Amino acid sequence: MSRIAYVNGRYVPHRAARVHIEDRGFQFADAVYEVIAIEDGVFVDEALHLGRLHRSLDALRLRAPMSDAALRVVLGEVVRRNGVDEGIVYLQVTRGTAPRDFAFPAAARPGVVVTARRKRLAEPKLIAEGVRVITIPDIRWGRPDIKSVSLLPNALGKQQAKESGAFEAWLVDRDGNVTEGTSSNAWIVTAAGEVVTRHADRAILEGVTRTGLRHVMASQQLRLSERPFTVAEAKAASEAFLTSASNFIIPVIAIDKTAIGDGRPGLRTRRLIEAYAAYAAGGGQDAP
Ligand code: PLP
């Protein structure tokens, strides 16, 4: 089946999908995006993703391109046309196309691109073996809580991780605290059994998977501490893991050269992976 993309009102073959050279997403990263998981043909937490999309749009004073109902139809149609049963759908909204000028154009129609692809979400090998992360300085701009396509530091960090044989880079702020990963939220389980992830302030993207897992934990009366944690605390943790819509939950077995716990995926993490899998299979909080 050949891939189909949605670009500014039309469904087009993926290989022929184009935007204009003066699209402000291309020129200035003047655009926001979402990545939503699809499991068994069902969106996982679509409403939470659309809610975050609106927060990103509002923060950048971008206009919504269409109603949420229409957006849901387009997302569903792209998923259907690409035959994606398990995978991810990508949505980008830009400020539109206008002669190159930093100031906003007086009138430009928002640009919209939607693509979808098949992908194994909870990859058994990653879950069974866990992954390594490295730590690097967080050099991003002051608003990583907005899901903008301004992702150069994230791309550089991920490449550095890859070249170090790691899966992800955890970003460290000036106070020595881990903020999050380049494309995931960072979590630890302390030796005392406390599950910790950074509180959602302007320093991190409030992941939808993070929100989903919070919900799962709350429904099981499991305590979560949302607070800063240092690299040293993370290295001394008994377990660590990361969360994202495209991989759900992956155990972290080493940070830099330090093994976490006994260097294998931890029991608490494995239980959370199972609980989250059940939650996601029902569509998350959108579950009927
Ligand atoms: N943090 C960053 C910087 C990300 O790019 C992502 C996902 O792309 C996340 C966290 C996880 O967010 P979500 O769970 O919504 O995928």
Boltz pocket constraint, residues with backbone or C-beta under 6 A from the ligand:
constraints:
  - pocket:
      binder: B
      contacts: [[A, 35], [A, 144], [A, 154], [A, 180], [A, 181], [A, 182], [A, 183], [A, 184], [A, 185], [A, 204], [A, 205], [A, 206], [A, 207], [A, 208], [A, 209], [A, 210], [A, 243], [A, 244], [A, 245], [A, 246]]
      max_distance: 6.0
